Amino acid sequence: MRMKSGERWQCMNPACQCTVLVETSGEAGGSNPRCTCGSVMKKPYAPPVFRCLDFLSVPEPAMTRGGIRED
């Protein structure tokens, strides 16, 4: 498993709940890293962020009457 600098990993053991901050990127030998208690560590879940739809949160500009002709 590839570990990147700045990531946080949490121990899955409910009695331990240790959290580790990665300072240097590296490889963990193909599997998730292990805590000092021996349990597997995982990255906390982060929901996906859809950046391509960010424009939908911006309010639509008001229509100006200068460009519309009423006959």
C-alpha positions in Angstrom: 0.0 0.0 0.0 1.4 3.4 -1.0 1.5 5.9 1.9 1.8 9.5 1.0 3.1 12.4 3.1 0.4 14.1 5.1 -2.0 11.2 5.2 -3.6 10.0 8.5 -4.0 6.3 9.3 -6.1 4.9 12.1 -5.9 1.6 14.0 -8.9 -0.6 13.5 -8.6 -2.0 17.1 -11.4 -0.4 19.2 -9.3 -0.7 22.3 -6.3 1.1 20.7 -7.6 3.8 18.2 -4.1 5.0 17.5 -3.7 7.6 14.8 -0.5 8.0 12.7 0.4 11.0 10.5 2.7 10.0 7.6 5.7 12.3 7.3 7.6 10.6 4.5 6.1 8.9 1.4 6.8 5.2 1.1 5.7 1.7 0.3 4.2 -0.7 2.9 4.9 -4.0 1.2 1.6 -4.5 -0.7 -0.7 -4.5 2.4 -2.0 -2.0 4.9 0.4 -1.0 7.6 0.2 -2.5 11.1 -0.2 -0.6 14.3 2.2 -1.2 17.3 -0.6 -3.3 18.9 -0.6 -5.6 15.8 -3.9 -4.5 14.2 -4.4 -3.3 10.7 -4.4 0.4 10.1 -6.7 2.1 7.5 -7.2 5.6 6.2 -10.4 7.3 7.5 -13.3 7.4 5.0 -13.6 10.7 3.1 -16.7 11.1 0.9 -15.9 12.0 -2.7 -16.0 15.7 -3.8 -17.3 16.5 -7.2 -15.3 19.6 -8.2 -16.6 19.7 -11.8 -20.1 20.7 -10.4 -18.9 23.5 -8.1 -20.5 26.0 -10.5 -24.0 24.8 -9.5 -23.5 26.2 -6.0 -23.0 29.8 -7.4 -26.3 31.8 -7.5 -27.4 32.6 -11.1 -27.0 36.3 -12.0 -30.2 38.3 -12.3 -31.4 39.0 -15.9 -31.1 42.6 -17.0 -33.9 44.2 -18.9 -31.6 46.2 -21.1 -31.1 43.4 -23.6 -34.8 42.3 -23.8 -37.2 44.0 -26.2 -40.9 44.1 -25.4 -43.0 45.0 -28.4 
